[in-house]
Amino acid sequence: MDTGIPVEPRHTDPMGICHGGMMASFCDRLLPLVAHRKVPEIGRQFLPTISLQIGYLAPSVTGFWVQGEAQVPCTTRPTGSACFRCDAPLEPCP
């Protein structure tokens, strides 16, 4: 499942770069959505985030489309595991 967000001025810091907290929130919201859709056994269970590690490789600025793709490589009890990849183009959205 892929989803994305347009970077708007309200998502940015004073330099016009998408705030890291916004990116983290986007990741944190996408992961359980994908888990619920791809792993039927999970059903409608609440999936709290226990650990979220993010490496920021490049900035996303106002007007860019940030797209995320999540995968659920394994599920275990009581915790599971999910991977997330987020890409942004090198130019603004049309």
N, C-alpha and C positions, 0 to 999 in steps of 0.2 A: 504494500500500500504506500503510495506516494501522496504527499500533501505539501502545501507551501503557504507562505505568507508574503504579501508585498511589504517591503520596508517603508513605513510611513514616518513622517517627522516625529510623531509621538513615541516611536520605538527607538529613537536615536539619542545619543549623548550630545553635548554641546558642539562636538566636532562633526556631527552629521553621520556618525557611524552607528550602526545597529548595536544597541547596548547588549553586553554579554548576558545580562539577566534576562533579557527578552529572548535571546537565543536559547538559553537554558530552559526557560519556561516552555518554549516551543517544543524542545526535545522531550521534556518531562510530560507534556500532554500527548505527544504523538505515540510514545512507546506503549502506554496502556491501550490506546485505541487500536493499535495494530495487534497487540496480544489478544484482545477480546475478539477480533475478527478472524485471526489466523489459527487460534488454538481453542477449539470448541469446548474442551474440558474446563477451561477457565470460567466459562459462562459469564455471569455478571459480577464476579468477585471484585472487591475493592483491591486495587494493586498499588500499594504505597511504594514510593521510591526510597530505597535504602541507601543507595550510593549512585551518584551521577558524576561522571568524570568527562570533562570536555576539553578538547584541544582546539583553540581558535587559530586557524591557519591563515586567514585573510579577512579583511574587513568587508562588510556589506553596508552599502550606503543607501540613503533615501532614494526610492525609485527602483531598487533591485528586487527581484523575486528570489526568496530563499526557499529552497525545496528540500524536504526531508524524506528519507526512505528508512524504514525500520524493519528489522528482522528479529524473529524470536528463535535463536539457535537451539535452545533447550528450555525445558521447564522442570523445576524440581520443587519439592515441598520442604520447608515452607516458603522458600524463595525461588525465584526464577532468574533468568538471564535474558537480556535483550541487547541488540546492537543497533546503532543508529548512525546514519550517514546524512550529512546535510551539505548541499551544494548551492552556490550562488554564482550567477553569470558574471562575466567581467564587464558587463554594460547594463544600463537600466532597462526596465521593462518597456515594451513599446506602448 
